[in-house]
Each structure stands twice: as structure tokens, then as C-alpha cells.
Amino acid sequence: MEQKIKLTVKSSGCPFYAAGDQVIFDGPILDKEKSGNFCMMALNAVFPFIYAARKGVITDQLLQCPDCDEKVTFLLQKAE
């Protein structure tokens, strides 16, 4: 069974994210109703970790989007 996954912004120098923003994945689907912005650079950086978390391999990881000087740090967790 696939896990429901939550990315929470812990810190951000990016104008598109604020601390506390969340992105929710229900299996392979981005839950648009419960999620804030999610840019393609961040998706590219964290996708392998989201996939592993969906399969139950990892959880509670800090991840970082590497885009320029606008570093965004996400906490990857199993969603309730």
C-alpha cells in the first residue's frame, strides 16, 4: 500500500514558499486541494525521496531544493 506523504517548508529564501507551507501527495497524486505552491525545480530535487517515502522506505527526512540562492528546506513525513 502506498503511503500518503507530506512535505512541509521548514525554511525558505524563495518568494514562492513560506515556512509552514505544505505539499501533500496521496500515492502518486498531488493533492491540489490540500497543497500550496510546488515548483518544478523543487519537484525535481525531491522526487526520488517522495517516491521512496510513498513505498515506506524512508520518512522524516530534511530535503533541500538547490535552486540558486533561494534555498528551500522541506521536511518529508508520512501524512495523517
Residue pairs with C-beta under 8 A, 6 or more apart in sequence:
2 27
2 28
2 54
2 55
3 53
3 54
3 55
3 56
3 59
3 78
3 79
4 24
4 25
4 26
4 27
4 78
4 79
4 80
5 24
5 25
5 50
5 53
5 54
5 76
5 77
5 78
5 79
6 22
6 23
6 24
6 25
6 76
6 77
6 78
6 79
7 22
7 23
7 24
7 25
7 38
7 46
7 50
7 63
7 74
7 75
7 76
8 20
8 21
8 22
8 74
8 75
8 77
9 17
9 18
9 19
9 20
9 21
9 22
9 72
9 73
9 74
10 19
10 62
10 73
10 74
10 75
11 19
11 71
11 72
11 73
12 18
12 19
12 21
12 70
12 71
12 72
12 73
13 69
13 70
13 71
13 72
14 39
14 65
14 67
14 70
14 71
14 72
15 70
16 37
16 39
17 36
17 37
17 72
21 36
21 37
22 34
22 35
22 36
23 30
23 35
23 36
23 38
23 74
24 30
24 31
24 34
24 35
24 79
25 31
25 50
25 54
25 79
26 79
27 54
28 54
30 38
39 65
39 67
41 65
41 66
41 67
42 65
42 67
42 72
42 74
45 63
45 64
45 65
45 66
45 67
46 63
46 65
46 74
46 76
49 58
49 61
49 63
49 76
50 76
52 58
53 59
53 61
53 76
53 78
58 76
59 76
59 77
59 78
60 75
60 76
60 77
61 75
61 76
62 73
62 74
62 75
62 76
63 73
63 74
63 75
63 76
64 71
64 72
64 73
64 74
65 71
65 72
65 74
